Amino acid sequence: MADTTEASQTLSREEVAGELEALANELRGDTDITVAVGNKSVALAPRDSIDYDIEVSEREPMLGDKRESVSIDLHWKAEE
């Protein structure tokens, strides 16, 4: 069974930095972490080694506005 919790919102740059700092602070140390997702919290148990992927995308379509994005993906094999 796979559970997914998602949230999308528009924040200021400062607020986004705060959210990323909160996640970084959770990852420090060797205990379980709690990740805020919208108005929920999800408890996770990351391992000592985490796969880290980052992707930057820049799109300039023929019509419309230029779009830029950064995607960060963290994943690890859960302990059984």
C-alpha positions as CSV (number, residue, x, y, z in Angstrom):
1,M,0.0,0.0,0.0
2,A,1.3,3.5,-0.9
3,D,0.2,6.6,1.0
4,T,0.8,10.0,-0.5
5,T,0.2,13.4,1.3
6,E,0.4,16.5,-0.9
7,A,0.0,20.2,-0.5
8,S,0.5,23.1,-2.8
9,Q,0.5,26.8,-1.9
10,T,2.0,30.1,-3.0
11,L,4.5,31.5,-0.5
12,S,7.0,34.4,-0.4
13,R,10.6,33.6,-1.0
14,E,11.3,34.1,2.7
15,E,8.5,31.7,3.7
16,V,9.8,29.0,1.2
17,A,13.3,29.4,2.7
18,G,11.8,28.9,6.2
19,E,10.1,25.7,5.1
20,L,13.3,24.4,3.6
21,E,15.2,25.3,6.7
22,A,12.7,23.5,8.9
23,L,13.1,20.3,6.7
24,A,16.9,20.6,6.9
25,N,16.7,21.0,10.7
26,E,14.6,17.8,10.9
27,L,17.1,15.9,8.8
28,R,20.0,16.8,11.2
29,G,20.7,14.1,13.8
30,D,19.8,10.4,13.8
31,T,16.2,10.3,14.9
32,D,12.9,10.1,13.1
33,I,11.7,13.3,11.5
34,T,8.3,15.0,11.2
35,V,7.6,16.7,7.8
36,A,4.9,19.4,7.6
37,V,2.7,18.9,4.5
38,G,0.1,21.7,4.4
39,N,-1.9,21.4,7.7
40,K,-0.7,17.9,8.4
41,S,2.5,16.4,9.7
42,V,4.0,13.1,8.5
43,A,6.4,11.1,10.6
44,L,9.3,9.4,8.7
45,A,12.3,7.4,9.6
46,P,15.1,8.2,7.2
47,R,18.3,6.1,7.1
48,D,21.8,7.5,7.5
49,S,22.2,7.6,3.8
50,I,19.7,9.4,1.6
51,D,19.5,9.7,-2.2
52,Y,19.4,13.3,-3.2
53,D,18.3,14.4,-6.7
54,I,17.9,18.0,-7.8
55,E,16.6,19.2,-11.2
56,V,16.4,22.7,-12.5
57,S,14.1,23.4,-15.5
58,E,13.8,26.5,-17.6
59,R,11.1,26.7,-20.2
60,E,10.5,29.5,-22.7
61,P,7.5,28.6,-24.8
62,M,6.6,30.3,-28.1
63,L,3.5,31.7,-26.4
64,G,3.2,32.6,-22.7
65,D,5.5,33.4,-19.9
66,K,8.9,31.9,-19.2
67,R,8.7,29.3,-16.5
68,E,11.5,28.2,-14.1
69,S,11.4,25.4,-11.5
70,V,13.6,23.6,-9.0
71,S,12.6,20.0,-8.0
72,I,14.3,18.3,-5.1
73,D,13.7,14.6,-4.4
74,L,14.9,12.8,-1.3
75,H,14.4,9.0,-1.0
76,W,15.7,6.1,1.0
77,K,14.8,2.5,1.5
78,A,12.5,2.2,4.6
79,E,13.6,-0.2,7.3
80,E,11.4,-3.2,7.6
